[in-house]
Amino acid sequence: MAAFLLGAVLLIVQPQIVPSRPAINSKAETSAQSAQRELLKKTSQKNDFKENIHSNGSCRQLPQTIIIGVRKGGTRALLEMLSLHPDIAAAESEVHFFDWEDHYRNGLQWYINQMPFSYPHQITVEKTPAYFTSPEVPERVYNMNQSVRLLLILRDPSERVLSDYTQVFYNHMQKHKPYPSIEQFLIKDGELNVDYKAINRSLYYIHMQNWLKYFPLDHIHIVDGDKLIKDPFPEIEKVERFLKLSPQINASNFYFNKTKGFYCLRDSGRERCLHESKGRAHPQVDTRLLEKLHEYFYEPNKKFFELVGRTFDWH
């Protein structure tokens, strides 16, 4: 009886293969499923699987798609826009399963418990921007599922640095805590402070090399975050094609909000915009300092373009 129940659990919680999902290599799929079974065996004794089944036929399952980053690249906007598609079931919060040790130690069943309920025809998606720059994450994701489809959204590296600082600055202001000016982070001994974490996060080619050790380039779709801001529909169309989704999202789902200064969403007559924390104005930075940033990123950007076989309109 116990063996029968365990077998039933494994069938339920594993991702179901349906026509709308990416075509995958059968050998890789078998290997990935074997790894998932082993992890699930370790956790199924807790009977947590009972929470993953709903009477309406939906269930929680491992994500078939993960938005891996990049921080301040537009991951929330991408997730909200992708959620317009009826075949997408998205986790609302950043899960941080693969990059936070205390979460990862909880095991794969805990990860499944963080997912939304979805129907067999839907693709489950989660996003955690820190995944892209965390060295240990690519191997962990690979061990979960070699066939997972990855979404990476990138912006001009210099702009991403300013957005990174702006977010931390406002977080401190909300807590009534002082925070240094951006110049104090960017300049050290009269030179550009290349040890600043925000700068390191923008060295895309270094982090991309790590992911390409485990996943082929055709399993990672790069979304142009700058274009997503200016004209979101064409970028979302590309994501739909990458995920083998039927074209359901239309240009009419987007409208420009002049008050906020960016695109908002229209879904079944209901309009919604991103949180007020999005689209904040960047701090004023001396032109010469900006030029130093642009010059610093020139060679790393060139290496990234060569790595992915694609160019972006960055400084």
N, C-alpha and C positions, 0 to 999 in steps of 0.2 A: 504493500500500500504506500509506504514511504517513497519507494522508487517511482511509483506511478505519479505521486504528487510532485516530486522533484522534476520529473520529465515534463509535466504539464506547465510548471513554472517556467522552465527554460524555453518552452515554445511560446509562452505569452510575452515574456519580457524581451526577447530578442527582436531587433528591428525586422519588420516584414518587408519583403522585396515586392514592389509593385511597379507597374509600367511607368509611372511618372518619376521614378527615382533613377539616379545615374546607373548606367550599365557598368558592371564591375567584373573584374577577373575572378572566375570561379575558384581558382586555386587560392587567391588572396582572401576570398570570402570564407572559404573553408577554414583557413588558418585563423582568421579573425574570430570566427564563430567558436572555434575550439578554445581560444584564449578567453572569450567571454564566458563560455561554459565553466571553465576552471575557476574564474573569479566568482561566478554566481554560486557555484557549489559551496564556496567558503562562507557565503553570506545567507544562503537560503534557509539555513537552520533557524534563523531569527524570525521566520514567518513574516518578514517585512513585505513579501510579495502580495499579501492580501490587500495592501493599500494601493496597489498598482492596477487593480481591475475595477472597472465601473460597470454598473448594470446596463448601461446604454451601449455597451460594446466597445467603448474606448479603453485605452490603457496607457500607462506610462511606459516609455521605452527609451533605449539609448538614442542619442541624437545621431541622425544620419548626416547632418551638416553642422559645422561649428564656425562661428565668426571668431577668428583667432586674434584679431587686432586691426589696426594699431591704436593704442591709446590716443585719444583726441583726434582720431582720424575720421570720425563720423559713424562709429559702430552703432550707436543708439538710433541714429537716423536710418541707417541701413536696415536694422532689425524691424523698426516700425514700418518702413516702406514695404519690406518683404512680407510682413504680417498681413498686408492687404490681400494677399493671395489666399484663397480658401483652402489650399492644400498645404498650408504652413501652420504648424503649431509651435509657438515660440515660448521659451522659458522667459519669464518676466525679469528676473534678477540675474546679475552676474554670479555664476556658480563657483568659480575659482576652485574647481575640483583638481585640475592637473598641476596648478602652480602653488597651492597652499597645502603644506604637508599635513596639517591637522585634518583637512578635508580628504586628502588622498588616502590617508590611513584608514578612513571609514569604509573604503572599498567601493566596488562598482555598484552594489545594490543601493548604497546611499546616494550615489550619483543619479541613478534612475529615479529615486524618490524625489529628486529636485526638478524633474522634468514635468511638463504639463501633460494632461490626458490628451491623447490623440487617437484618431481613427486609423485603420489599416492603410487607407489611401494617402494619409498625410505624412509630411516630412517634419520630424522634430528638429528644432534648431535651438542652440544656446549660444550666447556670446559672452566672452570674457577677454577684453582687450589685452590684458597682461600676458596672455598665452604666447603671443608672437615673440616677445623679448625675453621669455623665461627659458633658459637653456635646457632644462630637463623635460619640458612639456612635449616637444615633438615625438620623442621616443615613447612617452607614456600614452599619447594619443594613438600612435601607431600600434602599440600593444593592445589597445582597446579594439581598434578596427582599422585595418590597413586600407579599407575602401572608403573611409569617410571623406566627404567633400568639404573643402576648407574655403572660407571666404576671408579675404584680407583687404581691408580698405585703407588706402594711403593718401596722405596729403603732402603738399610741398613741405619738405623737412624743416625749413626755417619757420614756416607758419605753424607747424605742429609744435615746435619748441615754445613759441609764444603762447599757444593755446594751453600747453602743459603748465606753464607758469601761471597763466590766468586762472586756471581751475584751482590750483593750490592757493593762490592769493585770495580768491573769493572765499574759499573754505575757511581760511584763517580770519578773514574779515567778519564772517557770519558768527564766529566764536569770539569776536572782539579781541583777537590776538594779533599783535603786530607781525608784519612780514617784510623782509628786505625787498628792495627794488630789484627789478630784473637785471639791472646792470651789475649788481653785487654778485649775481650768480654767473653772469656771462663773462665777466672780466676778472682775471686773476693775474696779479703782477704785470698789469698793462697789456696782457694778451688774452685771447679768447680762452675761456676755461673749458677745455675739452673733457674735463672730468665731470662736468655737470650732467646729472642723470638724464635730464630732458634732451640733451644733445646726443647722448649715447642711444636713447630710444629712437632717434631719427636716423641712425646709421643702418638703414634698411638691409643693405647687402649682407652685413654680418649675420643678422638674425635669419635672413632668408636662406643663407647657406646651411644653417642648422636644420631648417625644415626640409630642404631638398636632400638631405642625407636619408630621409625616411619616406618622403612622398614625392612622386613625379610631379613635374610642373603642371601637367594637365589635371591634377587633382586640387590645384590651388588657383582660385579665380581672384584676380586683383581688381578691385573696384577703385576707380579714380575718384577719390573723395572730393577733390576740387570741382570736378564736373558734376558730381552728385549734388553739390550745393547750388550750382548755377542752373543745371538742367537735369533733374533727377530721373525723368522717365527713360531716356536711352540707356542709362546705367543699370536701371532695374530690369529692363528688357534683357540685357546681357546676363544678368544673374538668373533670370527665369530660364534662359537657354542652357546655362551651365548646369542647373539643377534638373534639367529635363522636365520642367514644369510646363503645363499648357499655358499659353499667353492669356492671362486673366487681368493683369494690372494694366490700366489705360492712362493716357495723358490726362484724362478728366479727373483722375484720382489725386492730382496735384494742383495746388493754386498758390500763387505768390502772395504772402501776407506783407503788405507794405509797412505795417506798424512794427512787426518783428524783424523784417528785413531778410526773411528766408522762406522757403517753400513749406507749406503745411499740407495735411492730408485730408482728403474727402472720401469717406467710405459709406456707401448706402445712404447718402444724404447727410451724414454726420461729419462735421468738420473737427479736426483736432490738430494741435501743434505740439512740437516738442516742448519739454520743460523750459521754464524761463532761464535756467542755468545754461542753456545752449545758445550759441550765437553771441556770447558776450564780446564786447569790444576789447581788443588787445591793448596792452600798455603802449604808450608812445616810446619808441626806441630811436636813439640817434642813428641817422642814416649811415654813418661810417661803421657803426657796430653791426647794423644789418648787412652791410657789404661784407664784413668779416665772416658773418654766418654763411652768406651765400658762397663766398670763396671756399670756406672750409668744406661745405657739402658738395662742391663741384665734382671732385674725384670720387667720393663714395657714391654719389648719384650715378655717375658714369659706369661704375662697376655694377651697380644694381641693374641698370638698363641692359648691360651685356648679359647679366645673369638670367634675366627673365625674357630677353629678346623683345623688349618693348621700351618705348620712351614715354616720358611724361613731361608736361609743360611746367617744369619747376625752374627756379632761378639757377 
